[in-house]
């Protein structure tokens, strides 16, 4: 029973570390996305109204 408790504790800690890492990555991505809106992006199309893809 003690081994099972240790394993569950380790798994819980690993899941917590993973969740914090994912949250940090999402936060960084959101900030980059907001920064790209402020400074503008280069359009990949000659007609921006028809193509919403940006470089």
N, C-alpha and C positions, 0 to 999 in steps of 0.2 A: 504494500500500500504506500509505503514511503517513497519507493521508486516512481510510482505513478504520480504522486504529488510533485515530485521534482520535475518529472517530464512535463506535466501540465504547467508548472511555473515557468520553465524554460520556453515552452511554446508560447505562453502568454507574453513573455517578455519580447520574444522575437516578433510576434504579431504587433506589439506596441511600437517597436523600432521601425517595422515596415510601414505602419500607418503614419508615423511621424515623417518618414522619408517621402511617402506619397504626398502628404499634405504640403511639405516644403516644395516639392516639385510642382505641384499645382499652383501654389502661390507664386513661384518664380515665373511660371508660364503665363499666369494672369498679368503679372507686372510687365513682362516683355510685350505681351499683346497690347496693353494700355500704352506703353512707350511707343510702339510702332504706330499707333493711332495719332499720337501727338506729333511725331516727327515726319509722318507720311511714309508711304512705301512706293516702290517703283512698280508700275503696272506692267503686266506681261502681255497686254493686248494694246492694239492701236486705238480701239474704241472702248473706253472704260465702262460705258453704260451697258455694253453687251457682255463684258468679261469681268467677273468679280475676283479673279485670281490675282494675287500680288506676289512679287518676288520677295 
